[in-house]
Amino acid sequence: MKLSKQFQLYESETSQFIKQLKEQKPHLEEGQRAGRALLWDKDPIDLDQTRRANESRVKQQAYVYQSK
């Protein structure tokens, strides 16, 4: 379904605001990427180290408050 030319040229106020903000502050996206890397991007998982950590874990007894 094709839209008429009138609808193809439409740009919402939100889109206009974001475009204007990016023009005013070109470093904004770089700061967003740096923040994402700081909070979300993780180092690769070392499978050998994970396996050794799981094997060395001491099993907890079923009822932790009961003494033997």
Backbone as XML, in Angstrom:
<?xml version="1.0"?>
<chain id="A" units="angstrom">
  <residue number="1" name="MET">
    <atom name="N" x="0.844" y="-1.176" z="0.000"/>
    <atom name="CA" x="0.000" y="0.000" z="0.000"/>
    <atom name="C" x="0.889" y="1.240" z="0.000"/>
  </residue>
  <residue number="2" name="LYS">
    <atom name="N" x="0.729" y="2.076" z="-0.972"/>
    <atom name="CA" x="1.513" y="3.302" z="-1.066"/>
    <atom name="C" x="0.788" y="4.431" z="-0.357"/>
  </residue>
  <residue number="3" name="LEU">
    <atom name="N" x="1.570" y="5.239" z="0.325"/>
    <atom name="CA" x="1.017" y="6.420" z="0.964"/>
    <atom name="C" x="1.155" y="7.595" z="0.008"/>
  </residue>
  <residue number="4" name="SER">
    <atom name="N" x="0.290" y="8.545" z="0.164"/>
    <atom name="CA" x="0.371" y="9.720" z="-0.702"/>
    <atom name="C" x="1.606" y="10.547" z="-0.338"/>
  </residue>
  <residue number="5" name="LYS">
    <atom name="N" x="1.995" y="11.447" z="-1.203"/>
    <atom name="CA" x="3.179" y="12.269" z="-0.961"/>
    <atom name="C" x="3.033" y="13.110" z="0.299"/>
  </residue>
  <residue number="6" name="GLN">
    <atom name="N" x="1.803" y="13.462" z="0.613"/>
    <atom name="CA" x="1.555" y="14.277" z="1.799"/>
    <atom name="C" x="1.999" y="13.524" z="3.055"/>
  </residue>
  <residue number="7" name="PHE">
    <atom name="N" x="1.729" y="12.227" z="3.137"/>
    <atom name="CA" x="2.088" y="11.452" z="4.312"/>
    <atom name="C" x="3.564" y="11.063" z="4.314"/>
  </residue>
  <residue number="8" name="GLN">
    <atom name="N" x="4.180" y="10.957" z="3.146"/>
    <atom name="CA" x="5.591" y="10.615" z="3.080"/>
    <atom name="C" x="6.466" y="11.757" z="3.587"/>
  </residue>
  <residue number="9" name="LEU">
    <atom name="N" x="6.016" y="12.972" z="3.471"/>
    <atom name="CA" x="6.783" y="14.127" z="3.921"/>
    <atom name="C" x="6.518" y="14.481" z="5.387"/>
  </residue>
  <residue number="10" name="TYR">
    <atom name="N" x="5.573" y="13.827" z="6.014"/>
    <atom name="CA" x="5.219" y="14.135" z="7.400"/>
    <atom name="C" x="6.347" y="13.725" z="8.346"/>
  </residue>
  <residue number="11" name="GLU">
    <atom name="N" x="6.641" y="14.590" z="9.312"/>
    <atom name="CA" x="7.628" y="14.293" z="10.343"/>
    <atom name="C" x="7.055" y="14.778" z="11.669"/>
  </residue>
  <residue number="12" name="SER">
    <atom name="N" x="6.956" y="13.896" z="12.632"/>
    <atom name="CA" x="6.333" y="14.242" z="13.908"/>
    <atom name="C" x="7.175" y="15.255" z="14.675"/>
  </residue>
  <residue number="13" name="GLU">
    <atom name="N" x="6.569" y="15.876" z="15.657"/>
    <atom name="CA" x="7.278" y="16.857" z="16.479"/>
    <atom name="C" x="8.414" y="16.190" z="17.243"/>
  </residue>
  <residue number="14" name="THR">
    <atom name="N" x="8.196" y="14.955" z="17.660"/>
    <atom name="CA" x="9.237" y="14.230" z="18.392"/>
    <atom name="C" x="10.444" y="13.978" z="17.495"/>
  </residue>
  <residue number="15" name="SER">
    <atom name="N" x="10.194" y="13.535" z="16.260"/>
    <atom name="CA" x="11.292" y="13.306" z="15.319"/>
    <atom name="C" x="12.030" y="14.600" z="15.011"/>
  </residue>
  <residue number="16" name="GLN">
    <atom name="N" x="11.300" y="15.683" z="14.866"/>
    <atom name="CA" x="11.929" y="16.981" z="14.612"/>
    <atom name="C" x="12.793" y="17.399" z="15.796"/>
  </residue>
  <residue number="17" name="PHE">
    <atom name="N" x="12.295" y="17.178" z="17.011"/>
    <atom name="CA" x="13.033" y="17.534" z="18.213"/>
    <atom name="C" x="14.334" y="16.736" z="18.310"/>
  </residue>
  <residue number="18" name="ILE">
    <atom name="N" x="14.263" y="15.431" z="18.062"/>
    <atom name="CA" x="15.460" y="14.589" z="18.141"/>
    <atom name="C" x="16.478" y="14.991" z="17.081"/>
  </residue>
  <residue number="19" name="LYS">
    <atom name="N" x="16.012" y="15.257" z="15.879"/>
    <atom name="CA" x="16.910" y="15.671" z="14.802"/>
    <atom name="C" x="17.588" y="16.999" z="15.163"/>
  </residue>
  <residue number="20" name="GLN">
    <atom name="N" x="16.818" y="17.934" z="15.715"/>
    <atom name="CA" x="17.366" y="19.231" z="16.103"/>
    <atom name="C" x="18.371" y="19.073" z="17.254"/>
  </residue>
  <residue number="21" name="LEU">
    <atom name="N" x="18.061" y="18.207" z="18.198"/>
    <atom name="CA" x="18.952" y="17.966" z="19.335"/>
    <atom name="C" x="20.276" y="17.374" z="18.864"/>
  </residue>
  <residue number="22" name="LYS">
    <atom name="N" x="20.222" y="16.426" z="17.929"/>
    <atom name="CA" x="21.445" y="15.822" z="17.399"/>
    <atom name="C" x="22.282" y="16.828" z="16.618"/>
  </residue>
  <residue number="23" name="GLU">
    <atom name="N" x="21.629" y="17.773" z="15.958"/>
    <atom name="CA" x="22.366" y="18.809" z="15.238"/>
    <atom name="C" x="23.052" y="19.760" z="16.220"/>
  </residue>
  <residue number="24" name="GLN">
    <atom name="N" x="22.384" y="20.072" z="17.332"/>
    <atom name="CA" x="22.945" y="20.989" z="18.317"/>
    <atom name="C" x="24.063" y="20.339" z="19.131"/>
  </residue>
  <residue number="25" name="LYS">
    <atom name="N" x="23.912" y="19.045" z="19.423"/>
    <atom name="CA" x="24.889" y="18.328" z="20.251"/>
    <atom name="C" x="25.355" y="17.075" z="19.513"/>
  </residue>
  <residue number="26" name="PRO">
    <atom name="N" x="26.317" y="17.207" z="18.604"/>
    <atom name="CA" x="26.757" y="16.045" z="17.821"/>
    <atom name="C" x="27.453" y="14.972" z="18.648"/>
  </residue>
  <residue number="27" name="HIS">
    <atom name="N" x="27.960" y="15.321" z="19.834"/>
    <atom name="CA" x="28.643" y="14.350" z="20.680"/>
    <atom name="C" x="27.667" y="13.525" z="21.536"/>
  </residue>
  <residue number="28" name="LEU">
    <atom name="N" x="26.387" y="13.775" z="21.414"/>
    <atom name="CA" x="25.378" y="13.121" z="22.246"/>
    <atom name="C" x="25.355" y="11.604" z="22.057"/>
  </residue>
  <residue number="29" name="GLU">
    <atom name="N" x="25.385" y="11.136" z="20.819"/>
    <atom name="CA" x="25.340" y="9.693" z="20.555"/>
    <atom name="C" x="26.586" y="8.989" z="21.084"/>
  </residue>
  <residue number="30" name="GLU">
    <atom name="N" x="27.717" y="9.635" z="20.981"/>
    <atom name="CA" x="28.954" y="9.046" z="21.493"/>
    <atom name="C" x="28.858" y="8.854" z="23.005"/>
  </residue>
  <residue number="31" name="GLY">
    <atom name="N" x="28.275" y="9.831" z="23.693"/>
    <atom name="CA" x="28.082" y="9.718" z="25.141"/>
    <atom name="C" x="27.113" y="8.605" z="25.499"/>
  </residue>
  <residue number="32" name="GLN">
    <atom name="N" x="26.076" y="8.434" z="24.681"/>
    <atom name="CA" x="25.125" y="7.344" z="24.915"/>
    <atom name="C" x="25.804" y="5.991" z="24.754"/>
  </residue>
  <residue number="33" name="ARG">
    <atom name="N" x="26.639" y="5.858" z="23.729"/>
    <atom name="CA" x="27.351" y="4.593" z="23.515"/>
    <atom name="C" x="28.306" y="4.296" z="24.669"/>
  </residue>
  <residue number="34" name="ALA">
    <atom name="N" x="28.977" y="5.324" z="25.162"/>
    <atom name="CA" x="29.906" y="5.145" z="26.283"/>
    <atom name="C" x="29.146" y="4.720" z="27.540"/>
  </residue>
  <residue number="35" name="GLY">
    <atom name="N" x="27.981" y="5.316" z="27.777"/>
    <atom name="CA" x="27.174" y="4.933" z="28.926"/>
    <atom name="C" x="26.666" y="3.506" z="28.819"/>
  </residue>
  <residue number="36" name="ARG">
    <atom name="N" x="26.271" y="3.112" z="27.616"/>
    <atom name="CA" x="25.800" y="1.746" z="27.409"/>
    <atom name="C" x="26.933" y="0.758" z="27.654"/>
  </residue>
  <residue number="37" name="ALA">
    <atom name="N" x="28.115" y="1.071" z="27.149"/>
    <atom name="CA" x="29.262" y="0.187" z="27.338"/>
    <atom name="C" x="29.606" y="0.059" z="28.814"/>
  </residue>
  <residue number="38" name="LEU">
    <atom name="N" x="29.459" y="1.144" z="29.546"/>
    <atom name="CA" x="29.781" y="1.134" z="30.966"/>
    <atom name="C" x="28.812" y="0.257" z="31.750"/>
  </residue>
  <residue number="39" name="LEU">
    <atom name="N" x="27.515" y="0.319" z="31.403"/>
    <atom name="CA" x="26.511" y="-0.386" z="32.189"/>
    <atom name="C" x="26.148" y="-1.771" z="31.667"/>
  </residue>
  <residue number="40" name="TRP">
    <atom name="N" x="26.177" y="-1.981" z="30.362"/>
    <atom name="CA" x="25.613" y="-3.208" z="29.806"/>
    <atom name="C" x="26.607" y="-4.139" z="29.152"/>
  </residue>
  <residue number="41" name="ASP">
    <atom name="N" x="27.586" y="-3.618" z="28.443"/>
    <atom name="CA" x="28.516" y="-4.481" z="27.725"/>
    <atom name="C" x="29.436" y="-5.178" z="28.719"/>
  </residue>
  <residue number="42" name="LYS">
    <atom name="N" x="29.529" y="-6.477" z="28.601"/>
    <atom name="CA" x="30.316" y="-7.282" z="29.537"/>
    <atom name="C" x="31.522" y="-7.889" z="28.821"/>
  </residue>
  <residue number="43" name="ASP">
    <atom name="N" x="32.533" y="-8.265" z="29.600"/>
    <atom name="CA" x="33.682" y="-8.970" z="29.053"/>
    <atom name="C" x="33.261" y="-10.373" z="28.634"/>
  </residue>
  <residue number="44" name="PRO">
    <atom name="N" x="33.968" y="-10.974" z="27.691"/>
    <atom name="CA" x="33.637" y="-12.350" z="27.294"/>
    <atom name="C" x="33.773" y="-13.313" z="28.478"/>
  </residue>
  <residue number="45" name="ILE">
    <atom name="N" x="32.942" y="-14.325" z="28.501"/>
    <atom name="CA" x="32.940" y="-15.302" z="29.591"/>
    <atom name="C" x="34.053" y="-16.311" z="29.346"/>
  </residue>
  <residue number="46" name="ASP">
    <atom name="N" x="34.868" y="-16.543" z="30.372"/>
    <atom name="CA" x="35.903" y="-17.565" z="30.302"/>
    <atom name="C" x="35.283" y="-18.876" z="30.791"/>
  </residue>
  <residue number="47" name="LEU">
    <atom name="N" x="35.045" y="-19.811" z="29.879"/>
    <atom name="CA" x="34.337" y="-21.042" z="30.221"/>
    <atom name="C" x="35.122" y="-21.907" z="31.192"/>
  </residue>
  <residue number="48" name="ASP">
    <atom name="N" x="36.447" y="-21.948" z="31.067"/>
    <atom name="CA" x="37.260" y="-22.757" z="31.975"/>
    <atom name="C" x="37.168" y="-22.215" z="33.399"/>
  </residue>
  <residue number="49" name="GLN">
    <atom name="N" x="37.252" y="-20.915" z="33.534"/>
    <atom name="CA" x="37.172" y="-20.301" z="34.863"/>
    <atom name="C" x="35.778" y="-20.511" z="35.466"/>
  </residue>
  <residue number="50" name="THR">
    <atom name="N" x="34.744" y="-20.411" z="34.670"/>
    <atom name="CA" x="33.387" y="-20.638" z="35.150"/>
    <atom name="C" x="33.210" y="-22.077" z="35.606"/>
  </residue>
  <residue number="51" name="ARG">
    <atom name="N" x="33.746" y="-23.020" z="34.836"/>
    <atom name="CA" x="33.638" y="-24.431" z="35.199"/>
    <atom name="C" x="34.353" y="-24.698" z="36.516"/>
  </residue>
  <residue number="52" name="ARG">
    <atom name="N" x="35.578" y="-24.160" z="36.680"/>
    <atom name="CA" x="36.314" y="-24.365" z="37.926"/>
    <atom name="C" x="35.598" y="-23.741" z="39.117"/>
  </residue>
  <residue number="53" name="ALA">
    <atom name="N" x="34.988" y="-22.596" z="38.931"/>
    <atom name="CA" x="34.252" y="-21.946" z="40.024"/>
    <atom name="C" x="33.046" y="-22.787" z="40.424"/>
  </residue>
  <residue number="54" name="ASN">
    <atom name="N" x="32.344" y="-23.350" z="39.451"/>
    <atom name="CA" x="31.183" y="-24.193" z="39.760"/>
    <atom name="C" x="31.593" y="-25.487" z="40.453"/>
  </residue>
  <residue number="55" name="GLU">
    <atom name="N" x="32.719" y="-26.060" z="40.048"/>
    <atom name="CA" x="33.184" y="-27.305" z="40.669"/>
    <atom name="C" x="33.675" y="-27.080" z="42.090"/>
  </residue>
  <residue number="56" name="SER">
    <atom name="N" x="34.205" y="-25.923" z="42.386"/>
    <atom name="CA" x="34.750" y="-25.664" z="43.717"/>
    <atom name="C" x="33.706" y="-25.163" z="44.710"/>
  </residue>
  <residue number="57" name="ARG">
    <atom name="N" x="32.496" y="-24.980" z="44.252"/>
    <atom name="CA" x="31.434" y="-24.490" z="45.116"/>
    <atom name="C" x="31.043" y="-25.580" z="46.130"/>
  </residue>
  <residue number="58" name="VAL">
    <atom name="N" x="30.894" y="-25.191" z="47.396"/>
    <atom name="CA" x="30.497" y="-26.117" z="48.450"/>
    <atom name="C" x="28.983" y="-26.212" z="48.469"/>
  </residue>
  <residue number="59" name="LYS">
    <atom name="N" x="28.463" y="-27.444" z="48.471"/>
    <atom name="CA" x="27.024" y="-27.639" z="48.453"/>
    <atom name="C" x="26.426" y="-27.236" z="49.802"/>
  </residue>
  <residue number="60" name="GLN">
    <atom name="N" x="25.347" y="-26.484" z="49.741"/>
    <atom name="CA" x="24.675" y="-26.015" z="50.949"/>
    <atom name="C" x="23.695" y="-27.087" z="51.403"/>
  </residue>
  <residue number="61" name="GLN">
    <atom name="N" x="23.599" y="-27.266" z="52.726"/>
    <atom name="CA" x="22.642" y="-28.255" z="53.236"/>
    <atom name="C" x="21.215" y="-27.769" z="53.030"/>
  </residue>
  <residue number="62" name="ALA">
    <atom name="N" x="20.273" y="-28.691" z="53.059"/>
    <atom name="CA" x="18.878" y="-28.386" z="52.724"/>
    <atom name="C" x="18.279" y="-27.340" z="53.674"/>
  </residue>
  <residue number="63" name="TYR">
    <atom name="N" x="18.509" y="-27.501" z="54.966"/>
    <atom name="CA" x="17.975" y="-26.554" z="55.935"/>
    <atom name="C" x="19.150" y="-25.882" z="56.604"/>
  </residue>
  <residue number="64" name="VAL">
    <atom name="N" x="19.430" y="-24.649" z="56.237"/>
    <atom name="CA" x="20.673" y="-23.992" z="56.647"/>
    <atom name="C" x="20.734" y="-23.675" z="58.143"/>
  </residue>
  <residue number="65" name="TYR">
    <atom name="N" x="19.606" y="-23.589" z="58.824"/>
    <atom name="CA" x="19.612" y="-23.210" z="60.237"/>
    <atom name="C" x="19.761" y="-24.417" z="61.167"/>
  </residue>
  <residue number="66" name="GLN">
    <atom name="N" x="19.763" y="-25.608" z="60.616"/>
    <atom name="CA" x="19.897" y="-26.809" z="61.428"/>
    <atom name="C" x="21.380" y="-27.161" z="61.542"/>
  </residue>
  <residue number="67" name="SER">
    <atom name="N" x="21.851" y="-27.342" z="62.777"/>
    <atom name="CA" x="23.248" y="-27.738" z="62.953"/>
    <atom name="C" x="23.329" y="-29.263" z="62.954"/>
  </residue>
  <residue number="68" name="LYS">
    <atom name="N" x="24.484" y="-29.780" z="62.555"/>
    <atom name="CA" x="24.632" y="-31.238" z="62.469"/>
    <atom name="C" x="24.948" y="-31.855" z="63.779"/>
  </residue>
</chain>
